[in-house]
């Protein structure tokens, strides 16, 4: 299992992901500059968090045109695994791989905190090491993390079981009082219909080392490896 992590001007979480996949999980990891169209022979492409191109126009609006992203789209359309974290989630909605959009937080403030998430699906490559309904704690750091979609899109997401993570209380209760940014339906992460593309605002790579105060995010990356081993 080989990982590729795309770096844009303004990325600031690419090294965090590389630390998890290369140093903690000991998997071959290729750093991909946004201007490169060749992703190499990677199995999993990660679009990390940060502020691609400064987010000056709109989050992900410029990054979507990078050669590496065009290749990442092709990778995903062929069934390859693609993970977008925070700004990466924003980029995946911009390129149309995931529906909806990420807007300014409800209180118009940047949020940096740890938040509980309810795991809604455990049948995905990304989540098999979690248990159904499990509550995990993962850091968030965003100013535009409010997930929005029109009514028909939200219904489609729910009907097709595409919501993977929701903001919740520590006991797993999902309601607006535990929603840090105003995301509709408390959505923290979604997948495409086939499940090979996952986008999430929280940062699992920042919860993968006990020295950082939490390990709940590591299971996401370990799930990918476990799926690969079971298929071998």
C-alpha positions in Angstrom: 0.0 0.0 0.0 1.6 3.2 -1.2 0.4 6.7 -0.3 0.7 10.0 -2.3 0.3 13.3 -0.6 -0.3 16.4 -2.8 1.3 19.7 -1.7 0.0 23.1 -2.9 1.4 26.5 -2.2 -0.2 27.2 1.2 -0.6 23.6 2.3 0.3 23.2 6.0 -0.8 19.7 6.9 0.9 17.7 4.2 3.9 16.9 6.4 1.5 15.8 9.2 0.0 13.2 6.8 3.4 12.1 5.6 4.5 11.6 9.2 1.5 9.3 9.8 1.8 7.2 6.6 5.6 7.1 6.3 6.9 7.2 9.9 4.1 5.7 12.0 2.6 3.2 9.6 5.9 2.6 7.8 4.3 2.7 4.3 6.0 4.1 1.2 4.9 7.7 0.8 5.4 9.9 -2.2 5.1 13.7 -1.9 3.5 15.1 -5.0 3.9 18.8 -6.0 0.7 20.3 -7.3 2.2 21.0 -10.6 3.1 17.4 -11.3 0.6 15.4 -13.3 2.3 12.0 -12.6 1.1 10.6 -9.3 3.3 7.6 -9.6 2.2 4.1 -8.6 0.4 5.2 -5.4 -2.7 3.4 -4.1 -4.1 6.2 -1.9 -4.0 9.9 -2.8 -4.4 12.4 0.1 -5.3 16.0 -0.5 -4.3 17.6 2.8 -5.4 20.6 4.8 -4.1 24.1 4.7 -4.8 27.2 2.6 -4.1 26.2 -1.0 -3.1 29.3 -3.0 -4.0 31.3 0.1 -7.7 30.6 -0.3 -7.8 34.2 -1.6 -10.5 33.6 -4.3 -12.4 30.8 -2.6 -11.3 27.7 -0.7 -10.1 25.2 -3.3 -11.2 27.3 -6.3 -7.6 27.6 -7.7 -6.3 24.3 -6.5 -8.9 22.4 -8.5 -7.1 23.3 -11.7 -3.6 21.9 -10.6 -2.3 19.1 -12.8 -2.0 16.9 -9.8 -5.7 17.3 -9.0 -6.7 16.5 -12.6 -4.7 13.3 -12.2 -6.3 12.7 -8.8 -9.7 12.9 -10.4 -8.8 10.3 -12.9 -7.4 8.2 -10.1 -10.7 8.4 -8.2 -12.8 7.8 -11.3 -10.9 4.6 -11.9 -11.8 3.4 -8.4 -8.6 4.6 -6.6 -8.7 5.7 -3.0 -8.8 9.5 -2.5 -9.0 11.3 0.9 -9.5 15.0 1.3 -8.9 16.5 4.7 -10.2 20.1 5.6 -9.0 22.2 2.7 -8.7 18.9 0.8 -12.4 18.3 1.5 -13.1 21.8 0.1 -11.1 21.0 -3.0 -13.0 17.7 -3.6 -16.3 19.6 -3.6 -14.8 22.2 -6.0 -13.8 19.5 -8.5 -17.2 17.8 -8.2 -16.0 14.5 -6.7 -18.2 15.2 -3.7 -21.5 17.1 -3.6 -22.2 20.3 -1.7 -19.9 23.1 -0.5 -18.0 24.3 2.6 -19.0 27.8 3.7 -18.0 30.2 6.4 -18.5 28.9 9.9 -21.8 29.8 11.5 -20.2 32.4 13.9 -17.9 33.7 11.2 -14.8 32.7 13.3 -11.9 30.4 12.8 -12.3 27.3 15.1 -9.3 25.4 16.4 -10.5 22.7 18.9 -11.1 19.0 19.4 -14.5 17.7 18.7 -16.4 14.4 19.1 -17.5 12.7 16.0 -20.0 9.9 15.5 -18.9 7.2 13.1 -21.9 6.5 10.8 -20.4 3.8 8.6 -18.0 1.0 9.2 -18.3 -0.8 5.9 -15.9 1.5 4.1 -12.2 1.0 3.4 -11.7 4.1 5.5 -13.7 3.0 8.6 -13.5 -0.7 9.1 -11.3 -0.4 12.2 -14.1 1.7 13.9 -17.3 0.3 15.4 -20.8 1.4 14.2 -21.9 4.4 16.2 -18.5 4.8 17.9 -17.7 8.3 19.2 -14.2 9.5 18.4 -12.4 12.8 19.2 -10.6 14.5 16.4 -9.1 18.0 16.0 -10.7 20.6 13.8 -9.1 23.8 12.5 -11.1 25.8 9.9 -12.8 29.0 9.1 -14.9 27.7 6.3 -16.1 24.3 7.5 -19.9 24.7 7.4 -21.1 22.0 5.1 -24.0 23.1 2.9 -26.0 21.5 0.2 -29.5 22.0 -1.2 -32.4 19.9 0.0 -32.3 17.4 -2.8 -28.6 16.8 -2.4 -28.9 16.3 1.4 -31.7 13.8 0.9 -29.6 12.0 -1.7 -26.7 11.9 0.8 -28.9 10.5 3.5 -30.7 8.0 1.3 -27.5 6.7 -0.1 -25.8 6.5 3.3 -23.0 8.8 2.2 -22.6 10.6 5.6 -19.6 9.0 7.2 -19.0 11.3 10.2 -21.2 13.6 12.1 -20.4 16.2 14.8 -21.8 14.9 18.1 -21.6 15.0 21.9 -19.1 12.7 23.7 -21.9 10.2 24.2 -22.8 10.2 20.5 -25.8 12.4 20.6 -26.2 14.3 17.4 -27.9 17.7 17.7 -27.2 21.4 16.9 -25.7 22.1 20.4 -22.7 19.9 19.4 -22.3 21.4 16.0 -19.2 23.6 16.0 -19.7 25.3 12.6 -23.3 25.1 11.6 -22.9 22.2 9.1 -26.3 21.0 7.8 -27.3 17.6 9.3 -24.2 17.9 11.5 -22.1 16.6 8.6 -18.4 16.3 9.3 -17.4 13.9 6.5 -19.0 12.3 3.4 -18.1 9.9 0.7 -19.1 9.4 -2.9 -21.6 6.7 -3.8 -19.0 4.1 -4.4 -17.1 4.9 -1.1 -13.6 5.3 -2.6 -13.6 9.1 -2.1 -13.8 10.5 1.4 -13.9 14.1 2.4 -13.8 15.3 6.0 -13.2 18.6 7.8 -11.7 17.2 11.0 -8.0 16.2 11.0 -7.4 12.4 11.6 -3.7 12.9 11.0 -3.5 15.1 14.1 -5.0 12.4 16.2 -2.6 9.6 15.3 0.2 10.0 17.9 -0.3 9.6 21.6 2.1 12.5 22.2 -0.4 14.8 20.5 -3.1 13.8 23.0 -5.2 11.4 21.0 -5.1 8.3 18.7 -8.7 8.2 17.3 -7.6 9.3 13.9 -5.0 6.6 13.4 -7.7 4.0 12.9 -8.8 5.6 9.7 -5.4 5.1 8.1 -5.1 1.6 9.7 -8.4 0.7 8.2 -7.0 1.3 4.7 -4.1 -1.0 5.4 -6.3 -3.7 7.0 -8.5 -3.6 3.9 -5.5 -4.0 1.6 -4.2 -6.9 3.7 -7.5 -8.7 3.7 -7.7 -8.4 -0.1 -4.2 -9.7 -0.6 
